[in-house]
Amino acid sequence: MNDCLFCKIIAGDIPSSKVYEDDLCYAFRDINPQVPTHILVVPKEHISSCGDVTAENAALVGHIFTVIARIAEAEGLNNGWRVVSNVGPDAGQTVPHLHFHILGGQRLSDRMA
């Protein structure tokens, strides 16, 4: 997608603070962190949201979750962390490219909304 912010970040057209990269996904620090550790993990393949995960791309999403666990460990999030993916505007999705927020570095609220 030519106008997708995250596709431009993956392509290197927009700078980011890269945390991890492999052939399938890219991870970078959120520019507006909500907690001390706030990292976004995105597939390099453009998928709009969790609502567009299919049997054909499910292995990619599984791979991303193994990467998320490695990143959390590397970041020292030993006391816990949260993974969030927003789907659609009512959930707060502002970039229509599948992405997972890794949140940690402090005690997180029990509230989810």
Backbone torsions as a table, in degrees:
resi	resn	phi	psi	omega
1	MET	NA	122.0	-175.0
2	ASN	-68.3	-29.6	-175.8
3	ASP	-104.2	10.1	-177.9
4	CYS	-81.8	123.2	-179.7
5	LEU	-55.5	-47.6	-176.6
6	PHE	-70.9	-33.4	174.5
7	CYS	-62.5	-38.2	178.0
8	LYS	-67.8	-37.6	177.0
9	ILE	-65.4	-46.4	179.3
10	ILE	-59.1	-40.8	-179.3
11	ALA	-72.9	-12.3	-178.8
12	GLY	86.9	7.8	178.6
13	ASP	-74.1	-25.9	176.9
14	ILE	-122.7	128.8	-178.3
15	PRO	-66.8	150.9	176.2
16	SER	-149.0	165.8	176.4
17	SER	-96.1	87.4	-174.2
18	LYS	-66.4	135.9	176.6
19	VAL	-108.1	-35.2	-174.8
20	TYR	-160.0	148.6	173.7
21	GLU	-154.9	139.5	169.5
22	ASP	-140.7	-168.1	-177.5
23	ASP	-66.7	-21.7	-172.8
24	LEU	-108.2	-26.4	-174.9
25	CYS	-147.0	167.2	-177.1
26	TYR	-139.1	137.9	179.1
27	ALA	-129.0	139.2	-178.0
28	PHE	-150.5	158.6	-179.4
29	ARG	-74.9	137.5	178.3
30	ASP	-65.8	137.3	-179.3
31	ILE	-75.7	-13.3	177.3
32	ASN	-129.4	69.6	-173.2
33	PRO	-63.0	137.8	178.8
34	GLN	-91.3	-20.0	178.9
35	VAL	-143.4	170.3	-177.1
36	PRO	-54.1	-40.4	175.3
37	THR	-112.2	114.6	-179.6
38	HIS	-141.2	101.2	-175.3
39	ILE	-120.4	139.0	175.6
40	LEU	-102.6	135.5	175.8
41	VAL	-119.8	124.1	-174.7
42	VAL	-128.5	144.4	172.2
43	PRO	-73.4	147.9	175.5
44	LYS	-70.9	-29.5	174.2
45	GLU	-73.9	133.4	179.9
46	HIS	-75.0	115.8	172.8
47	ILE	-127.4	130.7	-171.3
48	SER	-67.9	-39.6	-178.1
49	SER	-168.9	180.0	175.0
50	CYS	-59.3	-26.1	178.1
51	GLY	-67.1	-12.4	179.3
52	ASP	-109.4	13.5	174.6
53	VAL	-75.4	132.2	-177.3
54	THR	-128.1	174.8	175.1
55	ALA	-59.8	-32.3	-178.2
56	GLU	-71.3	-30.8	-178.7
57	ASN	-112.3	7.4	-177.9
58	ALA	-63.8	-33.9	178.7
59	ALA	-63.7	-35.7	176.7
60	LEU	-62.0	-44.5	179.3
61	VAL	-65.1	-39.8	175.2
62	GLY	-59.5	-42.4	177.2
63	HIS	-60.4	-43.7	-179.8
64	ILE	-58.7	-39.1	179.8
65	PHE	-68.0	-31.0	174.0
66	THR	-68.9	-36.3	176.7
67	VAL	-66.2	-42.4	178.9
68	ILE	-56.4	-45.2	-179.9
69	ALA	-63.0	-40.4	178.8
70	ARG	-66.3	-40.6	179.0
71	ILE	-64.2	-45.4	179.9
72	ALA	-58.6	-41.8	178.0
73	GLU	-65.3	-45.4	-179.8
74	ALA	-63.1	-30.3	179.2
75	GLU	-82.3	-3.8	178.2
76	GLY	74.9	28.8	-178.8
77	LEU	-84.0	57.9	-173.3
78	ASN	-70.6	-24.0	-179.0
79	ASN	-91.5	1.0	177.5
80	GLY	128.4	161.1	-179.8
81	TRP	-160.3	165.3	-177.8
82	ARG	-125.9	145.9	172.7
83	VAL	-117.7	130.5	-178.6
84	VAL	-132.1	139.7	170.6
85	SER	-135.5	119.8	179.8
86	ASN	-88.6	141.5	179.9
87	VAL	-124.8	109.3	176.8
88	GLY	87.2	163.9	-175.6
89	PRO	-63.6	-35.4	179.9
90	ASP	-66.0	-23.2	178.0
91	ALA	-92.8	-4.9	178.4
92	GLY	96.4	13.5	177.2
93	GLN	-72.5	116.9	-178.1
94	THR	-104.4	-18.7	176.4
95	VAL	-120.3	118.6	-176.7
96	PRO	-79.6	59.7	174.9
97	HIS	-141.0	126.7	-179.0
98	LEU	-49.1	129.1	175.9
99	HIS	-153.7	151.2	-179.8
100	PHE	-120.4	129.3	176.7
101	HIS	-90.1	126.3	168.5
102	ILE	-97.6	121.0	-176.4
103	LEU	-121.4	130.0	178.4
104	GLY	-175.8	-166.4	179.9
105	GLY	93.8	-1.4	175.3
106	GLN	-159.8	167.1	175.7
107	ARG	-69.6	124.8	-178.3
108	LEU	-91.4	152.5	179.3
109	SER	-64.4	149.5	173.7
110	ASP	-72.7	-19.9	-179.4
111	ARG	-73.1	138.7	178.3
112	MET	-106.1	-7.3	-179.9
113	ALA	-144.4	NA	NA
